[in-house]
Amino acid sequence: MTALEKATGDVVFKFEPFVLHVLCRELQDAQLLHSVAIDSGFRNSGITVGRGGKITMAVRSTHCLEVPLSHKGRLMVSEEYIEFLVHVANQKMEENI
């Protein structure tokens, strides 16, 4: 809170979710992993095929959180709300684990 009160610009509370990149030998392997990831709740997962034929499967969750806290040095939320955000982010971290 002390650092936030001293901020002169915009401050954003941000939590980024789990991401796992897997290099696959065959497209079928990536497709199988993609199906398993989607069925397990990792809805932002996807397959990328690079120029050289490199097949990468990315397992991504949807547990992101991005909330503005201050604008031009002015705190826009209460300390109670920030405590709530920290609690929510910690829950999301537990879900990542």
Secondary structure as GFF3:
##gff-version 3
##sequence-region A 1 97
A	DSSP	alpha_helix	2	6	.	.	.	ID=ss1
A	DSSP	beta_strand	11	15	.	.	.	ID=ss2
A	DSSP	beta_strand	19	24	.	.	.	ID=ss3
A	DSSP	alpha_helix	27	39	.	.	.	ID=ss4
A	DSSP	beta_strand	46	49	.	.	.	ID=ss5
A	DSSP	beta_strand	55	60	.	.	.	ID=ss6
A	DSSP	beta_strand	65	71	.	.	.	ID=ss7
A	DSSP	beta_strand	74	75	.	.	.	ID=ss8
A	DSSP	alpha_helix	79	96	.	.	.	ID=ss9
###
